[in-house]
Amino acid sequence: MKEVNDISGSGKQDVATGARDSDPAAPNWVEIPPRALIAGQGQVLSDEVLLRLFAESLGVIGEDAQILVDAFLIRFGSLAAIFATEDRALNGILHIGPQIRVAIRLVQEAAIRLSRARMGRDDIFTNRKLMVDYLVSRLAREPVEQFRILFLDERNRLLADEAQTRGTVNHTPVYPREVARRAMELGARSIILVHNHPSGDPTPSEADIAMTLDAQRAAALIEVRIADHFIIGNGAYVSFRDLRLLRDL
């Protein structure tokens, strides 16, 4: 039954190498990071280089910048993890003042809004990858379980994306009647359930399956369809629709 979708990327350096092989005159973007970003070639730059540019843009330069970059990578391991971390996790890192904390939150919020904007106002299922990218940007690195709902109109266009509840590291209380009530208030015709597993493993639990069936029953009473239920892990996700865990009621 398990069908986990890998959403991790790879092959970034191959992009740069391939470009230089096909065009010997192409610049070596890795050697000129600021120009690489401006030219839209940021994918060839390592996390360490991007963090260095981030630090320098905020006025942290020289040895202080490298100390900050090293501390970030030792503590969090990757660029994505840094910009998704909770504020309290930044405590104890040298040179982390209000300006850098605000900048980290700004980057995080910009990434989330960009992912949502890319979905557009069309049928949300037209490009599922864009939808999954948005859900991952919202939930992949949340330290506790969060339950969200995407409310859709009759043409599967996004009406609202709302966080319903936040729980513990392994449990989120969900109330199917409240889900149905909110769908009715918004005039939604279908909904997508979404929650994360902070453990990183998106495999549905028995409780996840039971809750989804309860939510389906409650939504069916007001003629609202549950289109899917996504569980987001760390670098992977599962779809109840793909796993055939949604029933036709």
N, C-alpha and C positions, 0 to 999 in steps of 0.2 A: 504493500500500500504506500510505502514511503516514497515520495517524489519531491526531493528538495532541489530547488533551483539555485545554482551558484550565480552570484552577482558580483564576484570579485573580478577586477580587470587585470590584464597582463599585456606584455608585449610593447610597453611604452618605448623602450630603447630601440626596438626594431623599427619604429616609425621614423626616428631620426636617422638611423643607419641606412634605411631604405632610401630616404630622401637624398642623402649624400651620395649613395651609390648610383642613383639615377641621374643625378646632376652634380658633377664634381665641383662646380662653382657654388653650390649651395652652402650657406654659412653653417658653421658648427655651433648650433644654438646653445649647446651645453656650456660653451666657453663664454657666452655673453648672455647671462640669464635675463637681465632687464629687457634686452631687445627680443629675446625669445618670447617673453610674455606679451609684449606689444604686438609681435607678429603672429600671435595666436598659436605659438608652439610650446606653451607651458607644459604640455604632456611629456616632453622629453626631459624635464628637470626633476631631480630627485626631491623627496620630501625635505631633506636637509637644506638644499639650495633654496627651496621656496620659503622655508621657515626663516632662513637668513635674510632673504629679501623682505619678509614680513617684519622682522625685528628692525632692520635698517630703516624701513619706511616710517617706523614709529620713533626714530631717533636713538635706538639702541645700536651702537656701532662698535667695530673693533673687537677686542677680546670679550667685552660684555655681551655682544651679539652671539658669539660662538658659545659662551657659557650658557646663555639662555636656550639656544638651539639644542645643545647637548642635553640640558636638563629636561627640556620638553620631550625629546625622543627617548631618553632613558625612562621617564615616568610614564609616557603614553604609547610610545612605539610607532606611531604614524601620524601623518598630517591630519587625516580624517578624525582620528581619535581625539586629537588636541582640540579641534574646533567643535567637537560634539560633547566635550566633557562638561561636567557640572562645575560651577564656580568654586565650590569648596575644595575640589580636587587640585586647584591651582595654588592653594596655600602652601607655603614653604619653598616655592620656587623663587630663586633670586631674580630681581629686576621685574617682578610682576607687580605693577602698580595699577591704579584705576584705568589709565589710558589703554594699557594692553588688554585688561579684562574687557573693557568696552569694545575694543577692536575685535577680539575673539568672538564676542556675542554678535557683533555686526556682520562678520563673515558668515557665521552660522545662520543667522536670520536671512541674509541675502541668498544663501544657497537654497534654503527652504522655499523662499518666495520665487526664486528663479525656476526651481523644479515644478512648482505649482503653475506658474505662468506658462511653462512649456506645454502643459496639458491642454491649454486653450479652452475654448467654450464649445467644442464639438463633442461628439460621442466619446466618452471616456475610454471606451474599449477599442477605439480606432487604433491606438498605439499603446498597447499594454505596458511596454517598456517604460514609457514616460510616466505612467501612473505608478509603476513599481519604483522607479527612481525617486519619485516624490515621497512615497511611503517610507522608503529606506532613509531618505534624508531626514524625515521626521522622527523615526523610531529606532533605527538600527543600533544606536549606541545609548539608548535610554537605560539608566541603571536600575529602574524599577519597571514593572509592567504598566503599560498604558493602553487603554482601550479607546479607539477612535472609530468614528463612523463617517463614511462618505454618503451623503444624501443626493440622489439623482432624480431628475425629472423623467418624463415619459420618453424622452429621446436620449437618455443616459448622459445628460449634461450635468455637470456638478452644480448643485444648489448650495451645498455647505459641507465643510469638513470640520467636525467638532470632536474635541476630546471629551469623552463621557466620564471616565474614571481613571484614577491612578491608584495602584496598589502597592504591593511589596515586591521583593525580588522574584517571587514565583507565583503570585496570585493577584488577580484583579477582580473585584466584585462587579458583576454585570447584571442588570435588571431588565429582562426582556420587555416588560410592560413599559418601562421608561423609553426604551429604544423605539417601540411602536408609537408611543405618544408623541415623541419628538418628530418622527417621520410624518405623522398626521399634521402636526403644527406647520411643518415646512411644505406640505403638499407633495412630498416625495412619492415617487412611484416604485422606486427600488432603492436598495441600500447596499453598501459594501462594508462589512465588518473588518476591522483591522486591529491587531494587537501585536505586541512584541514579546519575545522571550529573552530576557537579559542573559540567560545562560549561553545564548548564541545558537542553540539548537532549535530550529523552528518546527520540529516534529509535533503534531497536535497531540495533546493529552486527552484522556477520556473525558476530563472535565471540559476541555475546549469543545469537544464534539457534542457533549450533552447540552452545553450552553447554546451552541449554534442551533441545535434542533429546537430548543425552547424559544429562541429568538425567532426562528422561522414560523413556529406555531402562532406566536403573538403577532407577528407582522401579517400573517395570512388573514387574520381576523379583520384587518382593515385594508385588505387587498394590496399589500405592499410586498414586493418580492425581494428576497435576499439574493443578490446577484453573485456574491462571492464572500469568502472570509479568508483574508490573508494573515499569515503569521510571519513576522519579520524577525530574523535572527541576525547574526553577525556574519555578513557575507553570503547569506542565503535566505530564501523565503519558501513558503509553501502556499498553495492555493487549494482551498477545499473543493472548488469546482474541478480542478485538475485531478484531485484525488477521489472524486465522485463521492464526497462526503455530504453534499447537499441533496436533500430529498425534494421531490416534487410533491407539494401538499395541495 
